[in-house]
Amino acid sequence: MELGKLEIYKISLDLSKEIWGVYSSLATDLKFNIGNQVIRSIDSIGANIAEGYGRFHYKDSMKFYYNARGSLSESKHWVYLLYQRKLISKELYKQMLEELELLGKKLNGFINTMKEKNDK
């Protein structure tokens, strides 16, 4: 299977696209503090999935999948702060949080599947 067909990777790309729209609408001063942080954390999810997918050894790959999970948790934090500081609507916050939660479940499932394959 190629990376572009991997569901967790596709979901991460959708989230990156959504947060780019938010980032683009922020005032310049906000882009340089909270904007950069949320972009980097969300983009890091997909980047780590891609890097892990491209690694040859199991332990090497797993390290990046765990990093993706850490970036996902960080992203939830930054999206919450965007909402708390009234930089995104409640509806957008709920939507993004649902997508992050879904990605988290699917990423955990993917990690567990990879572990099971390695244990055989």
All heavy atoms as an XYZ file, in Angstrom:
989
protein
N       0.857     -1.185      0.000
C       0.000      0.000      0.000
C       0.894      1.237      0.000
O       1.888      1.288      0.694
C      -0.909     -0.006      1.228
C      -1.771      1.238      1.305
S      -2.756      1.425      2.803
C      -4.021      0.219      2.523
N       0.483      2.210     -0.761
C       1.253      3.448     -0.779
C       0.742      4.418      0.288
O      -0.401      4.331      0.723
C       1.219      4.085     -2.163
C      -0.166      4.473     -2.634
C      -0.189      4.940     -4.070
O      -0.033      4.089     -4.957
O      -0.372      6.147     -4.280
N       1.615      5.320      0.690
C       1.308      6.256      1.776
C       0.018      7.032      1.525
O      -0.805      7.188      2.426
C       2.482      7.224      1.971
C       2.283      8.323      3.010
C       2.120      7.722      4.401
C       3.452      9.285      2.974
N      -0.193      7.520      0.319
C      -1.370      8.326     -0.001
C      -2.694      7.611      0.167
O      -3.746      8.250      0.220
N      -2.661      6.287      0.258
C      -3.881      5.510      0.452
C      -4.117      5.146      1.912
O      -5.152      4.586      2.251
C      -3.840      4.240     -0.402
C      -3.888      4.537     -1.886
C      -3.917      3.285     -2.700
C      -3.987      3.646     -4.189
N      -3.995      2.465     -5.028
N      -3.172      5.466      2.753
C      -3.274      5.163      4.180
C      -4.265      6.129      4.829
O      -4.090      7.345      4.774
C      -1.890      5.284      4.829
C      -1.708      4.767      6.231
C      -1.963      3.263      6.297
C      -0.284      5.067      6.695
N      -5.317      5.592      5.428
C      -6.412      6.421      5.961
C      -5.928      7.449      6.985
O      -6.348      8.608      6.936
C      -7.500      5.546      6.564
C      -8.702      6.351      7.007
C      -9.819      5.490      7.577
O      -9.587      4.318      7.906
O     -10.933      6.026      7.697
N      -5.061      7.039      7.902
C      -4.604      7.988      8.922
C      -3.822      9.140      8.292
O      -3.890     10.266      8.770
C      -3.781      7.309     10.044
C      -2.584      6.555      9.488
C      -4.678      6.432     10.906
C      -1.627      6.004     10.532
N      -3.120      8.858      7.229
C      -2.375      9.914      6.540
C      -3.345     10.872      5.840
O      -3.191     12.093      5.912
C      -1.390      9.297      5.548
C      -0.536     10.319      4.852
C       0.420     11.048      5.555
C      -0.670     10.560      3.491
C       1.203     12.002      4.925
C       0.111     11.489      2.857
C       1.050     12.210      3.564
O       1.818     13.153      2.932
N      -4.371     10.324      5.185
C      -5.354     11.173      4.500
C      -6.095     12.076      5.484
O      -6.316     13.257      5.215
C      -6.347     10.322      3.709
C      -5.722      9.666      2.492
C      -6.757      9.081      1.548
C      -7.275      7.768      2.008
N      -8.159      7.089      1.031
N      -6.456     11.530      6.643
C      -7.140     12.337      7.664
C      -6.215     13.449      8.143
O      -6.640     14.593      8.316
C      -7.614     11.468      8.845
C      -8.688     10.471      8.391
C      -8.153     12.346      9.985
C      -9.025      9.416      9.432
N      -4.940     13.133      8.335
C      -3.990     14.160      8.795
C      -3.847     15.272      7.758
O      -3.729     16.447      8.119
C      -2.630     13.544      9.130
O      -1.920     13.170      7.967
N      -3.886     14.918      6.478
C      -3.804     15.943      5.426
C      -5.051     16.833      5.420
O      -4.945     18.049      5.215
C      -3.616     15.292      4.055
C      -2.282     14.611      3.805
C      -2.275     13.960      2.423
C      -1.120     15.581      3.950
N      -6.210     16.230      5.649
C      -7.450     17.019      5.733
C      -7.383     18.016      6.889
O      -7.787     19.168      6.753
C      -8.666     16.111      5.905
C      -9.000     15.328      4.646
O      -8.519     15.689      3.551
O      -9.733     14.317      4.759
N      -6.866     17.570      8.026
C      -6.724     18.467      9.177
C      -5.745     19.600      8.875
O      -5.986     20.744      9.249
C      -6.268     17.684     10.411
C      -7.357     16.930     11.143
C      -6.770     15.864     12.046
C      -8.227     17.888     11.941
N      -4.666     19.272      8.189
C      -3.691     20.304      7.819
C      -4.328     21.360      6.920
O      -4.086     22.559      7.081
C      -2.484     19.682      7.101
O      -1.697     18.945      7.999
N      -5.147     20.891      6.003
C      -5.834     21.827      5.093
C      -6.790     22.724      5.873
O      -6.844     23.937      5.650
C      -6.591     21.030      4.029
C      -7.270     21.892      2.995
C      -7.953     21.027      1.953
C      -8.695     21.884      0.945
N      -9.386     21.068     -0.062
N      -7.527     22.148      6.800
C      -8.472     22.932      7.605
C      -7.764     23.980      8.456
O      -8.191     25.128      8.522
C      -9.287     22.017      8.522
C     -10.376     21.270      7.805
C     -11.177     20.422      8.764
O     -11.684     20.969      9.758
O     -11.287     19.210      8.512
N      -6.680     23.575      9.100
C      -6.006     24.516      9.998
C      -5.298     25.593      9.195
O      -5.128     26.713      9.680
C      -5.057     23.787     10.987
C      -4.838     24.644     12.241
C      -3.744     23.435     10.345
C      -6.052     24.945     13.056
N      -4.922     25.296      7.956
C      -4.312     26.324      7.111
C      -5.303     27.451      6.843
O      -4.947     28.625      6.852
C      -3.796     25.740      5.801
C      -3.097     26.784      4.993
C      -3.585     27.447      3.904
C      -1.801     27.341      5.255
N      -2.667     28.365      3.465
C      -1.565     28.315      4.274
C      -0.829     27.103      6.212
C      -0.384     29.058      4.224
C       0.343     27.837      6.163
C       0.552     28.793      5.179
N      -6.565     27.089      6.661
C      -7.601     28.099      6.478
C      -7.735     28.991      7.702
O      -7.903     30.209      7.577
N      -7.654     28.397      8.874
C      -7.701     29.174     10.125
C      -6.474     30.075     10.214
O      -6.587     31.271     10.471
C      -7.773     28.243     11.358
C      -7.627     29.036     12.654
C      -9.074     27.451     11.357
N      -5.314     29.503      9.981
C      -4.057     30.260     10.056
C      -4.092     31.460      9.110
O      -3.714     32.571      9.491
C      -2.878     29.347      9.709
C      -1.565     30.058      9.635
C      -0.814     30.285     10.779
C      -1.049     30.496      8.416
C       0.403     30.945     10.724
C       0.157     31.152      8.341
C       0.884     31.376      9.499
O       2.088     32.039      9.430
N      -4.558     31.236      7.901
C      -4.591     32.302      6.896
C      -5.467     33.470      7.302
O      -5.233     34.597      6.884
C      -5.078     31.740      5.557
O      -4.186     30.760      5.098
N      -6.465     33.199      8.126
C      -7.390     34.255      8.536
C      -6.927     35.013      9.782
O      -7.536     36.020     10.152
C      -8.781     33.678      8.772
O      -8.785     32.871      9.923
N      -5.875     34.534     10.427
C      -5.401     35.182     11.657
C      -4.675     36.493     11.341
O      -4.048     36.634     10.296
C      -4.438     34.265     12.418
C      -5.016     33.001     13.036
C      -3.889     32.151     13.619
C      -6.050     33.323     14.095
N      -4.756     37.410     12.284
C      -3.979     38.647     12.187
C      -2.487     38.287     12.227
O      -2.096     37.267     12.805
C      -4.328     39.583     13.345
N      -1.671     39.131     11.637
C      -0.237     38.856     11.523
C       0.419     38.544     12.857
O       1.186     37.579     12.965
C       0.478     40.051     10.851
O      -0.137     40.282      9.577
C       1.947     39.773     10.653
N       0.105     39.308     13.899
C       0.737     39.046     15.198
C       0.340     37.682     15.759
O       1.143     37.001     16.395
C       0.430     40.160     16.202
C      -1.050     40.322     16.479
O      -1.867     40.131     15.557
O      -1.395     40.661     17.628
N      -0.888     37.253     15.498
C      -1.336     35.949     15.983
C      -0.721     34.801     15.179
O      -0.522     33.709     15.701
C      -2.853     35.862     15.958
C      -3.575     36.813     16.913
C      -5.077     36.773     16.688
C      -3.237     36.472     18.362
N      -0.426     35.058     13.911
C       0.222     34.028     13.098
C       1.579     33.665     13.666
O       2.005     32.514     13.585
C       0.398     34.508     11.657
C      -0.872     34.480     10.854
C      -0.614     34.940      9.442
C      -1.904     34.921      8.652
N      -1.725     35.419      7.287
N       2.270     34.645     14.220
C       3.629     34.403     14.677
C       3.710     33.793     16.065
O       4.784     33.435     16.508
C       4.462     35.685     14.610
C       4.734     36.089     13.191
C       4.127     37.203     12.645
C       5.572     35.326     12.393
C       4.358     37.564     11.332
C       5.810     35.678     11.076
C       5.200     36.804     10.542
N       2.610     33.670     16.768
C       2.676     32.963     18.045
C       1.776     31.726     18.005
O       2.227     30.647     17.720
C       2.426     33.892     19.245
C       1.161     34.703     19.124
O       0.108     34.156     18.893
N       1.261     36.016     19.273
N       0.516     31.868     18.243
C      -0.364     30.692     18.290
C      -0.530     30.045     16.908
O      -0.595     28.830     16.795
C      -1.727     31.037     18.936
C      -2.483     29.757     19.284
C      -2.547     31.974     18.064
C      -3.713     29.969     20.140
N      -0.562     30.845     15.871
C      -0.745     30.309     14.518
C       0.353     29.348     14.115
O       0.092     28.241     13.630
N       1.589     29.765     14.306
C       2.720     28.897     13.957
C       2.716     27.620     14.784
O       3.047     26.550     14.283
C       4.049     29.632     14.140
C       4.299     30.641     13.042
O       3.723     30.565     11.969
N       5.169     31.590     13.321
N       2.345     27.726     16.045
C       2.333     26.549     16.916
C       1.299     25.521     16.460
O       1.598     24.324     16.392
C       2.055     26.960     18.364
C       3.149     27.768     18.993
C       4.416     26.959     19.198
O       4.379     25.757     19.399
N       5.550     27.619     19.147
N       0.098     25.980     16.153
C      -0.953     25.041     15.768
C      -0.663     24.445     14.391
O      -0.870     23.246     14.166
C      -2.367     25.677     15.862
C      -2.610     26.691     14.775
C      -3.443     24.597     15.846
N      -0.140     25.233     13.475
C       0.236     24.705     12.154
C       1.314     23.632     12.311
O       1.226     22.553     11.728
C       0.754     25.846     11.243
C      -0.405     26.671     10.688
C       1.617     25.315     10.103
C      -1.140     26.032      9.543
N       2.338     23.932     13.087
C       3.448     22.989     13.245
C       2.991     21.697     13.908
O       3.413     20.604     13.510
C       4.576     23.636     14.031
C       5.304     24.694     13.203
C       6.236     25.544     13.997
N       7.294     24.730     14.607
C       8.283     25.232     15.314
N       8.355     26.536     15.503
N       9.192     24.458     15.828
N       2.131     21.802     14.919
C       1.711     20.574     15.610
C       0.826     19.706     14.716
O       1.012     18.483     14.664
C       1.009     20.902     16.930
O      -0.219     21.544     16.732
N      -0.112     20.311     14.003
C      -0.993     19.519     13.139
C      -0.229     18.966     11.940
O      -0.381     17.796     11.586
C      -2.245     20.317     12.739
C      -3.166     20.446     13.963
C      -2.977     19.640     11.571
C      -4.481     21.134     13.730
N       0.612     19.780     11.319
C       1.401     19.281     10.194
C       2.355     18.173     10.627
O       2.675     17.269      9.850
C       2.188     20.414      9.530
C       1.321     21.318      8.666
O       0.132     20.992      8.447
O       1.841     22.347      8.210
N       2.798     18.226     11.864
C       3.718     17.219     12.390
C       3.069     15.834     12.481
O       3.761     14.816     12.374
C       4.227     17.653     13.767
O       5.106     16.707     14.303
N       1.759     15.786     12.644
C       1.070     14.491     12.703
C       1.318     13.738     11.395
O       1.828     12.618     11.382
C      -0.446     14.654     12.953
C      -0.725     15.377     14.264
C      -1.131     13.278     12.919
C      -2.186     15.830     14.434
N       0.961     14.371     10.293
C       1.132     13.732      8.985
C       2.588     13.495      8.634
O       2.937     12.462      8.051
N       3.451     14.448      8.990
C       4.874     14.291      8.687
C       5.455     13.083      9.403
O       6.236     12.317      8.816
C       5.628     15.563      9.071
N       5.066     12.876     10.655
C       5.572     11.716     11.398
C       4.996     10.405     10.875
O       5.695      9.390     10.828
C       5.298     11.876     12.894
C       6.353     12.716     13.558
O       7.513     12.332     13.627
N       5.959     13.888     14.042
N       3.738     10.422     10.473
C       3.160      9.219      9.865
C       3.928      8.877      8.588
O       4.309      7.725      8.365
C       1.653      9.410      9.573
C       0.865      9.483     10.883
C       1.132      8.287      8.683
C      -0.583      9.952     10.730
N       4.179      9.885      7.771
C       4.909      9.671      6.518
C       6.319      9.155      6.780
O       6.784      8.216      6.120
C       4.961     10.971      5.712
N       6.996      9.748      7.732
C       8.359      9.315      8.008
C       8.383      7.897      8.570
O       9.217      7.078      8.177
C       9.075     10.268      8.957
C      10.537      9.935      9.088
C      11.428     11.085      9.480
O      10.930     12.206      9.672
O      12.630     10.836      9.601
N       7.469      7.595      9.469
C       7.401      6.238     10.002
C       7.089      5.221      8.916
O       7.663      4.133      8.873
N       6.212      5.591      8.014
C       5.814      4.706      6.921
C       6.995      4.417      5.992
O       7.103      3.331      5.437
C       4.662      5.342      6.146
C       3.951      4.396      5.221
C       2.996      3.516      5.703
C       4.234      4.394      3.863
C       2.341      2.643      4.856
C       3.578      3.522      3.007
C       2.635      2.661      3.500
O       1.979      1.791      2.666
N       7.872      5.391      5.871
C       9.019      5.234      4.987
C      10.206      4.518      5.610
O      11.186      4.223      4.927
N      10.142      4.227      6.878
C      11.243      3.544      7.561
C      11.174      2.040      7.306
O      10.099      1.470      7.157
C      11.198      3.809      9.076
C      11.401      5.248      9.448
C      12.806      5.673      9.146
N      12.988      7.097      9.343
C      14.095      7.619      9.839
N      15.109      6.850     10.176
N      14.189      8.930      9.971
N      12.332      1.413      7.298
C      12.399     -0.011      6.994
C      12.201     -0.879      8.230
O      11.545     -1.908      8.179
C      13.749     -0.333      6.331
C      13.881     -1.767      5.930
C      13.182     -2.264      4.843
C      14.690     -2.625      6.642
C      13.293     -3.598      4.472
C      14.810     -3.959      6.285
C      14.107     -4.439      5.192
N      12.747     -0.465      9.348
C      12.703     -1.287     10.552
C      11.509     -0.920     11.422
O      11.157      0.242     11.579
C      13.998     -1.129     11.359
C      15.190     -1.645     10.627
N      15.420     -2.981     10.454
C      16.191     -1.004      9.985
C      16.525     -3.138      9.753
N      17.020     -1.962      9.449
N      10.914     -1.950     12.018
C       9.725     -1.799     12.846
C       9.910     -0.771     13.955
O       9.095      0.144     14.107
C       9.356     -3.175     13.435
C       8.381     -3.110     14.566
C       7.024     -2.916     14.321
C       8.812     -3.216     15.883
C       6.113     -2.844     15.359
C       7.905     -3.157     16.932
C       6.567     -2.964     16.664
O       5.670     -2.885     17.689
N      10.973     -0.904     14.750
C      11.174      0.004     15.881
C      11.354      1.438     15.412
O      10.880      2.374     16.070
C      12.372     -0.426     16.727
C      12.095     -1.644     17.567
C      13.268     -1.980     18.459
C      12.960     -3.199     19.292
N      14.063     -3.545     20.177
N      12.017      1.603     14.307
C      12.200      2.933     13.728
C      10.842      3.533     13.353
O      10.534      4.679     13.677
C      13.073      2.809     12.479
C      14.133      3.866     12.385
O      14.309      4.618     13.357
O      14.796      3.923     11.329
N      10.022      2.746     12.676
C       8.695      3.214     12.265
C       7.835      3.564     13.470
O       7.171      4.608     13.491
C       7.982      2.131     11.445
O       8.636      1.913     10.238
N       7.842      2.698     14.465
C       6.989      2.900     15.634
C       7.328      4.192     16.363
O       6.431      4.885     16.853
C       7.090      1.707     16.586
C       6.493      0.426     16.020
S       4.768      0.573     15.513
C       3.983      0.668     17.101
N       8.597      4.538     16.412
C       9.001      5.785     17.068
C       8.279      6.981     16.432
O       7.768      7.855     17.139
C      10.524      5.958     16.954
C      11.048      7.228     17.593
C      12.546      7.330     17.431
C      12.815      8.088     16.155
N      14.174      8.549     15.988
N       8.180      6.988     15.123
C       7.519      8.097     14.444
C       6.000      8.061     14.607
O       5.358      9.106     14.702
C       7.924      8.137     12.967
C       9.333      8.606     12.797
C      10.366      7.702     12.635
C       9.636      9.953     12.842
C      11.671      8.127     12.502
C      10.940     10.395     12.718
C      11.966      9.472     12.551
N       5.428      6.866     14.674
C       3.982      6.778     14.913
C       3.636      7.279     16.317
O       2.622      7.955     16.513
C       3.466      5.351     14.705
C       3.697      4.835     13.301
C       4.032      3.510     13.075
C       3.593      5.679     12.190
C       4.244      3.027     11.792
C       3.810      5.209     10.908
C       4.138      3.877     10.716
O       4.351      3.409      9.441
N       4.503      6.988     17.284
C       4.296      7.519     18.626
C       4.475      9.037     18.644
O       3.741      9.743     19.346
C       5.243      6.862     19.635
C       4.914      5.426     19.948
C       5.914      4.467     19.959
C       3.616      5.025     20.236
C       5.620      3.137     20.262
C       3.321      3.711     20.530
C       4.326      2.769     20.541
O       4.031      1.455     20.836
N       5.429      9.537     17.874
C       5.596     10.992     17.760
C       4.350     11.629     17.154
O       3.933     12.711     17.575
C       6.819     11.339     16.911
C       8.124     11.067     17.614
O       8.170     10.864     18.819
N       9.208     11.042     16.852
N       3.755     10.968     16.169
C       2.519     11.468     15.557
C       1.419     11.560     16.606
O       0.670     12.541     16.655
C       2.080     10.565     14.405
N       1.351     10.560     17.473
C       0.343     10.571     18.539
C       0.598     11.713     19.516
O      -0.330     12.367     19.978
C       0.326      9.222     19.257
C      -0.876      9.037     20.129
C      -1.098      7.613     20.528
N       0.034      7.085     21.273
C       0.114      5.807     21.654
N      -0.828      4.952     21.340
N       1.157      5.396     22.344
N       1.856     11.981     19.814
C       2.198     13.116     20.674
C       1.822     14.435     20.023
O       1.275     15.333     20.682
N       2.087     14.568     18.731
C       1.718     15.794     18.009
C       0.212     15.970     17.967
O      -0.298     17.093     18.015
C       2.278     15.760     16.582
O       3.684     15.832     16.610
N      -0.517     14.859     17.901
C      -1.972     14.926     17.918
C      -2.459     15.501     19.250
O      -3.330     16.378     19.268
C      -2.548     13.525     17.680
C      -4.038     13.486     17.434
C      -4.354     12.450     16.364
C      -4.800     13.159     18.693
N      -1.876     15.048     20.338
C      -2.256     15.588     21.654
C      -1.926     17.073     21.756
O      -2.725     17.861     22.280
C      -1.541     14.828     22.777
O      -2.030     13.522     22.862
N      -0.765     17.446     21.253
C      -0.392     18.860     21.259
C      -1.366     19.682     20.413
O      -1.761     20.786     20.792
C       1.033     19.038     20.728
C       1.473     20.483     20.730
C       2.832     20.702     20.095
O       3.480     19.730     19.647
O       3.252     21.873     20.036
N      -1.776     19.123     19.293
C      -2.717     19.826     18.412
C      -4.041     20.096     19.104
O      -4.640     21.166     18.935
C      -2.950     19.014     17.134
O      -1.757     18.885     16.409
N      -4.522     19.132     19.888
C      -5.760     19.341     20.649
C      -5.611     20.541     21.579
O      -6.539     21.339     21.725
C      -6.116     18.101     21.460
C      -6.602     16.936     20.646
C      -6.884     15.750     21.562
C      -7.279     14.525     20.810
N      -7.497     13.376     21.716
N      -4.460     20.647     22.197
C      -4.177     21.780     23.084
C      -4.276     23.103     22.329
O      -4.961     24.032     22.777
C      -2.780     21.613     23.693
C      -2.247     22.856     24.325
N      -2.651     23.291     25.563
C      -1.347     23.767     23.866
C      -2.021     24.424     25.854
N      -1.222     24.724     24.848
N      -3.602     23.192     21.195
C      -3.589     24.457     20.446
C      -4.960     24.791     19.865
O      -5.368     25.955     19.848
C      -2.524     24.421     19.357
C      -1.145     24.485     19.917
C      -0.196     23.505     19.885
C      -0.566     25.579     20.639
N       0.939     23.921     20.532
C       0.745     25.187     21.004
C      -1.008     26.835     21.020
C       1.597     26.019     21.721
C      -0.158     27.667     21.724
C       1.131     27.258     22.072
N      -5.690     23.784     19.406
C      -7.041     24.036     18.878
C      -7.947     24.525     19.999
O      -8.756     25.446     19.804
C      -7.601     22.774     18.175
C      -9.088     22.909     17.876
C      -6.820     22.493     16.893
N      -7.791     23.962     21.188
C      -8.565     24.439     22.330
C      -8.237     25.901     22.627
O      -9.141     26.702     22.886
C      -8.314     23.579     23.567
C      -8.980     24.144     24.799
C     -10.363     24.078     24.948
C      -8.241     24.801     25.779
C     -10.989     24.632     26.055
C      -8.864     25.349     26.889
C     -10.232     25.269     27.024
O     -10.848     25.827     28.116
N      -6.964     26.252     22.596
C      -6.588     27.649     22.858
C      -7.138     28.591     21.790
O      -7.538     29.716     22.103
C      -5.067     27.794     22.961
C      -4.439     27.204     24.219
C      -2.935     27.429     24.210
C      -5.056     27.757     25.496
N      -7.167     28.143     20.542
C      -7.777     28.964     19.483
C      -9.236     29.258     19.828
O      -9.706     30.384     19.677
C      -7.708     28.252     18.131
C      -6.372     28.208     17.421
C      -6.454     27.280     16.209
C      -5.921     29.601     17.001
N      -9.936     28.227     20.297
C     -11.338     28.397     20.676
C     -11.476     29.267     21.924
O     -12.269     30.211     21.953
C     -11.981     27.023     20.895
C     -13.337     27.117     21.534
C     -14.401     27.717     20.873
C     -13.557     26.624     22.821
C     -15.647     27.816     21.467
C     -14.793     26.715     23.413
C     -15.836     27.313     22.741
O     -17.063     27.416     23.336
N     -10.688     28.976     22.931
C     -10.771     29.711     24.193
C     -10.506     31.205     23.992
O     -11.118     32.044     24.656
C      -9.764     29.121     25.187
C      -9.854     29.743     26.565
C      -8.767     29.211     27.481
O      -7.595     29.176     27.104
N      -9.164     28.798     28.673
N      -9.612     31.503     23.073
C      -9.264     32.906     22.811
C     -10.137     33.536     21.734
O      -9.851     34.607     21.232
C      -7.787     32.989     22.433
C      -6.912     32.569     23.605
C      -5.464     32.489     23.249
N      -4.720     31.972     24.399
C      -3.420     31.703     24.387
N      -2.714     31.912     23.284
N      -2.836     31.235     25.462
N     -11.208     32.804     21.396
C     -12.217     33.289     20.449
C     -11.639     33.570     19.053
O     -12.051     34.508     18.361
C     -12.944     34.507     21.009
C     -13.686     34.200     22.300
C     -14.432     35.387     22.829
C     -15.176     35.185     24.102
N     -15.151     34.005     24.872
N     -10.707     32.731     18.644
C     -10.107     32.855     17.323
C     -10.762     31.910     16.320
O     -10.584     32.063     15.114
C      -8.600     32.606     17.399
C      -7.838     33.582     18.296
C      -6.404     33.135     18.493
C      -7.894     34.996     17.712
N     -11.513     30.918     16.835
C     -12.337     30.058     15.993
C     -13.691     29.898     16.672
O     -13.819     30.070     17.883
C     -11.706     28.668     15.732
C     -11.458     27.897     17.030
C     -10.426     28.797     14.910
C     -10.996     26.458     16.830
N     -14.683     29.560     15.868
C     -16.036     29.390     16.398
C     -16.159     28.082     17.180
O     -15.338     27.169     17.037
C     -17.044     29.375     15.241
O     -16.872     28.193     14.466
N     -17.205     28.017     17.976
C     -17.493     26.800     18.725
C     -17.729     25.635     17.776
O     -17.281     24.512     18.024
C     -18.725     27.020     19.622
C     -19.027     25.860     20.533
C     -20.172     26.200     21.460
C     -20.370     25.101     22.493
N     -21.392     25.465     23.482
N     -18.411     25.895     16.664
C     -18.705     24.856     15.687
C     -17.417     24.307     15.071
O     -17.242     23.096     14.943
C     -19.632     25.386     14.578
C     -21.022     25.742     15.048
C     -21.101     27.071     15.824
O     -20.237     27.962     15.609
O     -22.007     27.192     16.666
N     -16.513     25.209     14.682
C     -15.256     24.766     14.101
C     -14.423     24.020     15.139
O     -13.795     23.004     14.831
C     -14.465     25.941     13.515
C     -13.146     25.571     12.835
C     -13.354     24.537     11.730
C     -12.471     26.819     12.285
N     -14.426     24.508     16.351
C     -13.696     23.825     17.428
C     -14.210     22.397     17.590
O     -13.429     21.438     17.634
C     -13.820     24.595     18.742
C     -13.327     23.818     19.929
C     -11.974     23.505     20.065
C     -14.210     23.366     20.907
C     -11.526     22.755     21.156
C     -13.757     22.623     21.989
C     -12.417     22.324     22.111
O     -11.968     21.585     23.175
N     -15.533     22.235     17.678
C     -16.117     20.905     17.846
C     -15.772     19.999     16.669
O     -15.433     18.826     16.853
C     -17.635     21.004     18.004
C     -18.084     21.472     19.366
C     -19.598     21.454     19.448
C     -20.078     21.803     20.828
N     -21.552     21.723     20.924
N     -15.854     20.544     15.474
C     -15.549     19.770     14.265
C     -14.090     19.306     14.273
O     -13.805     18.128     14.033
C     -15.815     20.615     13.022
C     -15.429     19.933     11.720
C     -15.473     20.873     10.543
O     -16.145     21.897     10.564
N     -14.741     20.540      9.499
N     -13.183     20.221     14.566
C     -11.767     19.863     14.572
C     -11.451     18.869     15.687
O     -10.671     17.935     15.485
C     -10.895     21.110     14.672
C     -10.996     21.972     13.421
S      -9.686     23.154     13.294
C      -8.349     22.074     12.827
N     -12.064     19.065     16.835
C     -11.839     18.151     17.946
C     -12.337     16.748     17.593
O     -11.663     15.746     17.873
C     -12.512     18.665     19.219
C     -12.183     17.918     20.497
C     -10.682     17.929     20.777
C     -12.943     18.515     21.671
N     -13.491     16.668     16.953
C     -14.020     15.364     16.525
C     -13.067     14.691     15.540
O     -12.823     13.489     15.625
C     -15.404     15.532     15.883
C     -16.511     15.776     16.874
C     -17.855     16.053     16.202
O     -17.984     15.852     14.966
O     -18.778     16.476     16.914
N     -12.528     15.473     14.605
C     -11.601     14.911     13.629
C     -10.298     14.464     14.297
O      -9.747     13.418     13.940
C     -11.322     15.928     12.524
C     -12.525     16.155     11.636
C     -12.307     17.250     10.606
O     -11.181     17.381     10.104
O     -13.275     17.975     10.314
N      -9.829     15.251     15.258
C      -8.621     14.860     15.993
C      -8.871     13.596     16.817
O      -8.011     12.713     16.885
C      -8.133     16.010     16.878
C      -7.468     17.167     16.142
C      -7.404     18.413     17.024
C      -6.072     16.773     15.666
N     -10.045     13.499     17.427
C     -10.395     12.308     18.195
C     -10.463     11.081     17.288
O      -9.950     10.007     17.632
C     -11.738     12.502     18.923
C     -11.705     13.512     20.044
C     -10.950     13.028     21.266
O     -10.808     11.800     21.462
O     -10.483     13.883     22.034
N     -11.103     11.235     16.135
C     -11.196     10.134     15.175
C      -9.798      9.709     14.730
O      -9.481      8.509     14.704
C     -12.030     10.550     13.965
C     -12.077      9.534     12.819
C     -12.784      8.261     13.255
C     -12.755     10.152     11.601
N      -8.970     10.677     14.397
C      -7.611     10.356     13.982
C      -6.855      9.651     15.100
O      -6.126      8.692     14.852
C      -6.862     11.618     13.530
C      -5.416     11.408     13.082
C      -5.317     10.362     11.968
C      -4.813     12.739     12.627
N      -7.049     10.101     16.337
C      -6.393      9.455     17.467
C      -6.783      7.991     17.598
O      -5.925      7.121     17.802
N      -8.061      7.705     17.451
C      -8.531      6.313     17.531
C      -7.951      5.473     16.396
O      -7.496      4.353     16.607
C     -10.059      6.272     17.503
C     -10.694      6.782     18.768
C     -12.198      6.813     18.662
C     -12.790      7.459     19.914
N     -14.230      7.644     19.795
N      -7.966      6.043     15.210
C      -7.450      5.307     14.057
C      -5.935      5.140     14.139
O      -5.404      4.100     13.754
C      -7.874      5.977     12.759
C      -9.377      5.865     12.534
C      -9.768      6.212     11.138
C     -11.251      5.995     10.922
N     -11.607      4.587     10.784
N      -5.256      6.140     14.630
C      -3.810      6.044     14.801
C      -3.467      4.983     15.845
O      -2.556      4.173     15.637
C      -3.222      7.408     15.182
C      -1.707      7.494     15.339
C      -0.979      7.045     14.078
C      -1.309      8.929     15.704
N      -4.200      4.957     16.950
C      -3.987      3.913     17.963
C      -4.244      2.527     17.382
O      -3.494      1.582     17.647
C      -4.872      4.143     19.185
C      -4.334      5.216     20.088
O      -3.132      5.477     20.118
N      -5.215      5.851     20.833
N      -5.304      2.410     16.585
C      -5.593      1.133     15.930
C      -4.478      0.717     14.989
O      -4.075     -0.455     14.941
N      -3.968      1.682     14.249
C      -2.865      1.420     13.325
C      -1.624      0.955     14.096
O      -0.972     -0.028     13.717
C      -2.561      2.682     12.515
C      -1.441      2.522     11.528
C      -1.641      1.871     10.317
C      -0.183      3.048     11.802
C      -0.612      1.727      9.402
C       0.853      2.914     10.892
C       0.645      2.251      9.691
N      -1.305      1.646     15.174
C      -0.147      1.281     15.996
C      -0.323     -0.132     16.554
O       0.604     -0.952     16.511
C       0.065      2.311     17.130
C       0.593      3.630     16.549
C       1.003      1.777     18.205
C       0.594      4.808     17.521
N      -1.507     -0.442     17.048
C      -1.763     -1.781     17.591
C      -1.646     -2.859     16.519
O      -1.110     -3.947     16.772
C      -3.130     -1.840     18.273
C      -3.152     -1.071     19.571
O      -2.124     -0.898     20.226
N      -4.322     -0.584     19.954
N      -2.136     -2.568     15.322
C      -2.018     -3.513     14.213
C      -0.561     -3.754     13.860
O      -0.145     -4.899     13.627
C      -2.785     -2.993     12.976
O      -4.173     -2.883     13.309
C      -2.626     -3.926     11.773
N       0.226     -2.692     13.838
C       1.651     -2.828     13.540
C       2.346     -3.663     14.614
O       3.209     -4.492     14.308
C       2.320     -1.456     13.412
C       1.778     -0.603     12.268
S       1.872     -1.426     10.659
C       3.623     -1.376     10.386
N       1.974     -3.456     15.872
C       2.547     -4.255     16.965
C       2.212     -5.737     16.790
O       3.058     -6.603     16.950
C       2.012     -3.786     18.315
C       2.619     -2.526     18.839
C       1.997     -2.222     20.185
C       2.413     -0.902     20.734
N       1.749     -0.604     22.011
N       0.929     -6.006     16.476
C       0.494     -7.390     16.293
C       1.242     -8.062     15.151
O       1.647     -9.217     15.253
C      -1.007     -7.441     16.050
C      -1.838     -7.118     17.264
C      -3.321     -6.932     16.953
O      -3.749     -7.209     15.804
O      -4.053     -6.500     17.868
N       1.435     -7.342     14.055
C       2.176     -7.894     12.916
C       3.609     -8.208     13.304
O       4.177     -9.199     12.852
C       2.154     -6.927     11.736
C       0.858     -6.887     10.984
C       0.964     -5.962      9.800
C      -0.338     -5.912      9.031
N      -0.268     -5.010      7.875
N       4.182     -7.363     14.110
C       5.580     -7.568     14.524
C       5.702     -8.730     15.497
O       6.722     -9.423     15.521
C       6.157     -6.303     15.164
C       7.621     -6.440     15.458
O       8.421     -6.656     14.545
N       7.982     -6.332     16.716
N       4.675     -8.967     16.314
C       4.732    -10.032     17.313
C       4.613    -11.436     16.691
O       4.931    -12.410     17.351
C       3.618     -9.849     18.357
C       3.879     -8.653     19.260
O       5.033     -8.171     19.297
O       2.926     -8.176     19.914
N       4.153    -11.506     15.455
C       3.961    -12.823     14.802
C       5.268    -13.417     14.371
O       6.236    -12.863     14.124
C       3.019    -12.694     13.608
C       1.599    -12.427     14.043
C       0.692    -12.344     12.856
C      -0.734    -12.074     13.321
N      -1.657    -11.962     12.216
